[in-house]
Amino acid sequence: MNDEAKQTGSATTAADTLKLIAAIVLVLGGVVAYYLLQTRPEAWMPWVALVGGIVIGALVFAFSQYGRNFWRFVLESRVELRKVFWPSRNETLQTTLVVLVFVIIASFFFWVLDLSLASVTKFFTGQGS
């Protein structure tokens, strides 16, 4: 991301690892509960289990150091995205046209090369029509 970015306060502990494992288990538990509750007559129960598992898992993840590091990464990515130089429409069209012309020229070259090599191969092997 940023060369000047320092890794301060990003040391993870065993508690953070347990929070990450708990978040994964909660999300997987929500998915499993969704499929187990499919046989119930109440159609809303599987969805509550799925959404509940995902939301609670996301909250547990957010309060771990992994979640804070991820959120910092997202914010820094947005800052870096604003620094990107986006070409104008004309530059994009010109570049696309150059690539297309080069592809056509290269295709023609390789077609001629293939025909030449096929003719040479037929001449030396005596096979073909």
C-alpha positions in Angstrom: 0.0 0.0 0.0 2.0 3.0 1.3 5.7 2.9 1.8 5.4 5.1 4.8 2.8 3.0 6.5 4.0 1.5 9.7 2.8 -1.6 11.4 2.0 -0.2 14.8 -0.2 -2.0 17.2 -0.9 -4.8 14.7 0.4 -7.6 16.9 -2.1 -10.4 17.2 -2.6 -12.4 20.4 -3.9 -15.8 21.2 -7.3 -14.1 22.1 -7.4 -12.6 18.6 -6.8 -16.0 17.1 -9.6 -17.5 19.2 -11.9 -14.6 18.1 -11.1 -15.4 14.5 -11.8 -19.1 14.9 -15.0 -18.2 16.8 -16.1 -16.0 13.9 -15.5 -18.7 11.4 -17.3 -21.2 13.5 -20.3 -18.8 13.9 -20.5 -18.2 10.1 -20.2 -21.9 9.4 -22.8 -22.7 12.1 -25.2 -20.3 10.5 -24.8 -22.0 7.1 -25.2 -25.4 8.7 -28.3 -24.3 10.6 -29.7 -22.9 7.4 -29.6 -26.3 5.7 -30.7 -28.2 8.8 -33.8 -25.9 9.2 -34.9 -26.3 5.6 -37.2 -29.1 6.6 -39.1 -26.8 9.1 -42.5 -25.5 8.0 -41.5 -22.0 9.0 -39.7 -20.5 6.0 -38.2 -17.7 8.0 -36.2 -19.8 10.4 -33.4 -20.9 8.1 -32.8 -17.3 7.0 -32.7 -16.0 10.5 -30.1 -18.7 11.4 -28.0 -17.9 8.3 -28.1 -14.1 8.7 -27.7 -14.3 12.4 -24.6 -16.5 12.1 -23.0 -14.2 9.5 -23.8 -11.0 11.5 -22.6 -12.4 14.8 -19.5 -13.9 13.1 -18.8 -10.5 11.5 -19.1 -8.7 14.8 -16.7 -11.1 16.5 -14.3 -10.7 13.6 -14.6 -6.9 13.7 -13.6 -6.7 17.4 -10.5 -8.8 16.9 -7.1 -7.4 15.8 -7.6 -9.1 12.4 -10.8 -7.2 11.9 -9.2 -3.9 12.9 -6.3 -4.6 10.5 -8.7 -5.5 7.7 -10.7 -2.2 8.3 -7.4 -0.2 8.2 -6.5 -2.0 5.0 -9.9 -1.0 3.4 -9.5 2.6 4.4 -6.0 2.8 3.1 -7.1 1.1 -0.1 -9.7 3.8 -0.6 -7.0 6.5 -0.2 -4.7 4.8 -2.7 -7.6 4.4 -5.1 -8.1 8.1 -5.2 -4.4 8.5 -6.3 -4.9 6.3 -9.3 -4.6 8.1 -12.7 -7.6 7.1 -14.8 -7.2 7.6 -18.6 -9.7 9.7 -20.5 -12.2 8.2 -22.9 -10.1 9.2 -25.9 -6.9 7.7 -24.4 -8.8 4.4 -23.7 -10.2 4.3 -27.2 -6.8 5.0 -28.8 -5.0 2.4 -26.7 -7.8 -0.1 -27.6 -7.4 0.7 -31.3 -3.6 0.2 -31.1 -4.0 -3.1 -29.4 -6.6 -4.3 -31.9 -4.4 -3.3 -34.9 -1.4 -5.1 -33.3 -3.5 -8.2 -32.8 -4.6 -8.1 -36.4 -1.0 -7.7 -37.7 0.3 -10.4 -35.4 -2.6 -12.8 -36.5 -1.7 -12.2 -40.1 2.0 -12.8 -39.4 1.3 -16.1 -37.6 -1.1 -17.2 -40.3 1.5 -16.6 -43.0 4.2 -18.3 -40.8 1.9 -21.3 -40.3 1.2 -21.6 -44.1 4.9 -21.4 -44.8 5.9 -24.0 -42.2 3.1 -26.3 -43.4 4.4 -26.0 -47.0 7.9 -26.7 -46.0 6.8 -29.7 -43.9 4.8 -31.1 -46.9 7.8 -30.6 -49.2 10.2 -32.5 -46.9 7.8 -35.2 -45.9 6.0 -35.7 -49.2 2.6 -35.9 -47.3 -0.4 -33.9 -47.9 -2.2 -32.9 -51.1 
